[in-house]
């Protein structure tokens, strides 16, 4: 803004600095009231103004832009973090409330008509983005990361081409666990200022956590004095472990892959989804299904779009294919089908994704057909239907448990127990299979085995009266048998 000129607000020329801040504010309010016929501009303090209506420097509700990247989506209201002078001592005829919905309401006074609600879109046009950054830094130092993020977003909305705002926002996102969003903001900071050492260092550290050793090394080398030899050594150590993972997978040495992938995570790649997926894949190959599920669950759970943006379509398709396989053996059939379809859309040539998708569809048909037959008490036919699905997916815990129900109804108790045991080997927490096995063992008067399962169920669901009653009855039978 040129000092000798006034600035324009919503099509009206506003007096310049010669009138002084107080005179300028009074003139703005008076002009606005004359043109609108009512007051929609409120003097907040001697240093800023609240305007009821869009100022044009913050986005409208529902505007585009997502998490991370160049978007400035902000779920927080920066007005909640205004300086004290902007929040207090506002000479309004009624109380002003500023809340999380980005609205300012004039509360109805007793005996007065209610005034229409107005939207407050910004801080004052006189709020300096550097001041917002300083306020954000203070919140960040005090551990108020969400508040800091809101203030950095506000600064970016006013001046989107300042690299330090983007870099600081990246730090706040990292503290909030939004690693990929933090990467996208750091990239933007470096695009704006290619030799910004701190942004390079911050991005390198993020790449290290994401298992991208080569990219981490590149940015550490461009971080100038921000990086030291310890950073470089850590990246090189990570690179060596990643190479061992690649070699173990090539040789199909699954035990070594499990060991090296865990070492890679401990070496700093704690947010690398591809490393957790390698570990889960190796565990699946060894039929250690429960551990595979736990390994994948312990890794990051990034949104599909953000992960695709970071890893690329083929890279994310591989991750989704592994997730689909884990979901299949864990009995999450719908989740498996969804993940496989997403992977196939990203990479139509992904063999694992296409295989899982075909398998999930066959299993879904078998489960649906078997369920319908079971409902009409056609247990033998239902048993065959579930078996057809198990031919394509022999470790599907849902089909195993459902077939056990059919076999129990047919009096094939030993076979029902075998199916329940197979399902529990895949999913130890599968309470329905455990309950069914306990019931079958009780019918066979195998009281100790039945009691063991019921006691596990009681620990998991102590409020379940049916299980409590069944356990009591089985214990009584055991006492009776022992005389």
C-alpha positions, -999 to +999 in steps of 0.1 A: +000+000+000+014+034-010+014+057+021+002+087+002-030+069-010-060+056+008-069+020+006-101+005-008-125-016+013-155-032-004-155-006-031-153+024-008-123+047-005-110+048+030-090+078+044-053+075+045-029+076+075-029+114+077-061+112+098-044+089+122-055+055+132-084+066+154-097+091+128-093+066+101-114+040+120-141+065+128-143+076+092-145+040+080-174+032+103-193+064+095-189+059+057-200+024+059-231+032+080-242+060+056-239+037+026-256+006+042-281+023+064-271+002+094-240-006+114-222-037+101-187-024+111-177-024+147-148-005+164-130-033+182-100-014+196-076+014+188-056-010+166-080-031+146-115-034+132-140-062+129-160-062+097-193-080+095-190-095+060-163-109+038-130-090+038-116-110+009-085-121+027-098-154+042-117-182+025-154-186+025-169-216+043-168-247+022-141-233-001-118-256-019-084-268-008-078-299+012-054-310+039-018-303+031-006-292-003-012-257-014-047-256+001-053-234+030-082-253+046-084-243+082-108-261+106-100-236+133-112-201+138-083-177+141-106-152+158-104-174+189-067-166+191-069-128+186-049-105+209-067-095+240-075-060+227-094-075+198-115-097+219-124-074+248-139-040+254-158-039+222-183-010+224-213-028+210-249-023+220-251-061+227-228-089+235-206-103+207-197-140+208-170-153+186-171-191+182-158-221+163-183-216+135-166-184+122-197-163+131-203-133+153-238-130+167-253-100+183-272-116+212-307-104+218-311-080+247-341-085+269-370-064+255-352-056+222-358-070+188-332-096+176-307-082+150-297-104+120-266-125+124-236-115+104-205-134+093-170-123+104-145-135+079-112-121+091-090-103+115-087-066+107-073-057+073-047-040+094-035-072+110+001-078+099+007-115+088+041-113+106+022-106+138+001-137+132+033-157+127+047-144+159+015-154+178+016-188+161+052-193+172+043-185+208+015-210+207+038-236+191+064-231+219+037-237+245+025-269+229-007-254+214-002-268+180-037-266+167-039-229+176-005-223+160-017-240+128-047-217+127-026-186+130-001-198+104-030-205+080-043-170+086-009-155+078-007-176+046-042-165+036-030-129+037+005-135+022+006-170+005+041-165-009+061-162+023+082-194+027+086-190+065+048-192+070+047-225+050+077-239+069+062-230+103+029-246+093+048-277+084+062-278+119+027-275+134+013-302+111+042-325+121+035-320+158-002-329+151+008-361+134-001-350+099+032-360+083+022-360+046+005-326+049+037-314+065+058-326+036+036-308+011+039-275+030+077-279+032+078-285-006+058-253-011+082-234+011+112-246-009+094-238-042+089-202-030+125-199-016+148-226-030+177-219-007+156-219+026+179-240+048+155-247+076+128-259+052+153-282+036+163-296+069+127-300+080+118-318+048+148-341+050+138-351+086+102-359+073+116-379+044+137-399+069+106-408+089+088-418+057+116-441+047+127-420+017+164-421+023+176-407-010+153-377-008+163-372+028+200-372+019+194-347-009+176-322+013+201-326+042+229-316+017+209-285+008+202-276+044+235-258+049+245-253+085+211-267+096+224-302+090+253-320+106+272-352+101+249-371+125+220-364+102+239-377+072+250-408+091+214-416+101+203-414+065+231-437+053+223-462+080+186-462+070+196-466+033+216-497+042+187-513+060+163-505+032+187-523+008+186-554+030+148-553+030+148-552-008+173-580-011+154-602+014+121-597-005+138-605-038+151-638-023+117-644-006+136-647+027+106-638+048+121-642+082+150-619+073+125-594+058+106-593+091+138-587+110+152-560+087+119-542+083+116-539+121+152-526+122+144-501+096+114-488+116+136-485+147+163-467+127+140-438+122+114-447+095+086-448+120+060-433+096+069-453+064+038-471+053+057-492+027+080-506+054+050-518+076+035-532+044+067-552+037+066-566+072+029-575+069+036-592+036+063-614+050+041-624+080+013-633+056+037-655+036+045-674+068+008-677+076+013-656+107-020-638+100-027-622+133+008-607+135+004-594+099-027-576+110-010-561+140+020-550+120-001-531+095-023-516+122+008-503+140+018-482+110+005-449+098-030-447+084-028-420+057-057-410+035-057-427+001-055-394-019-026-380+002-007-413+001-012-415-037+001-379-040+032-388-020+040-423-032+024-422-067-004-444-080+017-476-084+033-472-049+000-467-032-016-495-052+010-519-037+002-507-002-036-511-008-031-546-022-012-557+010-039-541+031-066-560+011-048-593+017-046-586+054-082-576+056-092-608+038-075-631+063-088-610+092-124-616+080-130-579+070-144-589+036-160-555+027-128-536+037-107-561+016-129-556-015-128-518-011-090-517-007-085-541-037-108-519-059-089-488-049-056-505-058-069-517-091-081-482-100-047-468-093-028-496-111-049-519-133-018-542-137-013-548-100-015-586-099-020-589-061-048-564-061-066-581-089-061-615-072-076-602-039-105-585-057-114-618-075-110-637-043-131-612-023-159-614-048-160-652-048-159-653-010-187-627-008-209-647-030-202-679-010-209-662+023-241-647+010-253-680-005-244-699+026-261-674+049-294-677+029-293-715+031-285-715+068-315-692+075-338-718+058-322-746+079-306-762+048-274-768+068-257-794+045-261-772+015-249-741+035-219-761+046-210-769+009-215-732+000-191-720+027-166-747+016-167-734-020-156-701-007-128-716+014-114-733-016-105-698-028-095-685+006-087-713+030-079-690+059-111-669+058-121-669+095-157-658+088-163-687+064-146-711+088-168-700+117-200-701+096-192-736+084-186-746+120-221-734+128-235-757+101-215-787+113-226-781+148-262-781+137-255-814+118-240-830+149-205-829+134-190-815+166-154-825+161-153-810+126-170-779+140-143-776+166-116-779+139-131-750+119-133-729+150-097-736+159-086-727+124-105-694+126-090-686+160-055-693+147-061-665+122-081-642+146-074-650+182-099-623+192-127-638+172-152-642+201-179-658+180-156-687+170-144-691+206-180-692+219-189-718+193-159-739+201-167-737+239-203-748+232-192-778+210-167-789+236-194-787+262-217-809+241-188-834+238-184-832+276-149-819+272-154-797+302-118-784+307-115-773+271-149-756+273-140-739+306-108-725+291-126-708+262-154-695+285-128-680+309-111-661+280-145-648+269-154-637+304-122-616+305-131-600+272-168-594+280-173-596+318-208-581+315-221-609+292-246-628+313-250-656+288-213-665+290-213-662+327-242-686+330-227-711+305-194-710+324-211-717+357-230-747+342-198-762+327-180-759+360-208-776+377-207-804+353-169-808+358-174-809+396-201-835+391-179-856+369-151-855+395-176-866+422 
